[in-house]
């Protein structure tokens, strides 16, 4: 089993659980052999209002890398862009097909 891990932290007050679940499902489908876990983490209500963050830990020895932060990156990611950012860390040689071709255009 691969040891790559993705953590999606979402704001509970903003009711972004369904959005987080959708992203998790898309990542699990795309990286079924490359990612060992996708975790959903509710943000602390009082400390992280409005948070939506996706972090990738490529291996047990690596520190988590924030690949998307709603506040830093401006809103929510397009799924193709999120997949490219995750892919670049967990399986750089993997082709994403149409998502890669769209980014090149």
N, C-alpha and C positions, 0 to 999 in steps of 0.2 A: 504494500500500500504506500502511495506517495505521502511524503510528510509536509507538503505545501498546505498552507492554511489561509483562508480568507475570513476576515471578520468585518461584518457590516454593522456599524453602530448607528442607531437611528433615534430620533426624538419621539418619545412616547406622547407628549402633549400635542405634537403636530400630527399625530396619527399616521406615521409613516411606516408602520409595520408591514402593510400590504405591499408597499413599494419595495421595501427591503426584501420581502419574500420573493417578489418577482425577480429582482436582480439575482438573488441567491439561486433560484431555479435556473435562470439563464446561464449562470456561471457553472453550475453543476452539470448541466447538459453539455456545454461546450468543452469543459475540462474534466470529463468523467474519469480519465486515467491519469491526469496530471495534478489534480487537487484532491487531497485526502479529506478536507473538511471545509465547509462553509458555515460559519457561526453567525447568528443574529444576536446582537447585544443591545438591549434597551439602554439608552443614555440615562444617566442620573437626572431626574426631573429638575432639580434645582440648579445643577451645575452646568448642564450642557443643552440648554434650550436651543432648538433649531439645528441640532447637529445631524448631519448625514455624512458618514465617513466610511470609506472602504480601505482596509489595510490588508496587505499580503505579506505573509511570512513564507518565503520560498523553501526554507528548510529549518529544522530545529535549531541549527547553528546560527541562523540569520536573524537580525532584528527586523521587526515588522516595518514595512514601507507603506506610507499612506499614498495610495494611487488616486484617490479622489476624496476631496473635502468640499462639501457644498459651499461653505463660506469662502474658501480660498479659490476654488475653481469656478464659482458662479453657477449655482443651481445644481441640477441633477445631471448625471452623465447620460449621453447617448449610449445605448447598450453596446454598439460596435466599438466606440472609443474605450469604454470600460473593459471590454474583452481584450482589446489590443494592449492596454496597460497591464492587465493581469497576465496575459500571455508573455509579454516581454520579460516578466520575472520568473514565471514557472515553467515555460516551454518556449524559449525564444525562437526555436527552429520550426515551430508549428505554424502552418498556414491557416488563416481564418477565412480563406476564400474571398467571398464578395466584400467582406469587411475590410480586408487589406486592399483590394482593388479600389474601393471607394475612397480610402485614405490617400491613395497615390494620385487620384484624379484631381 
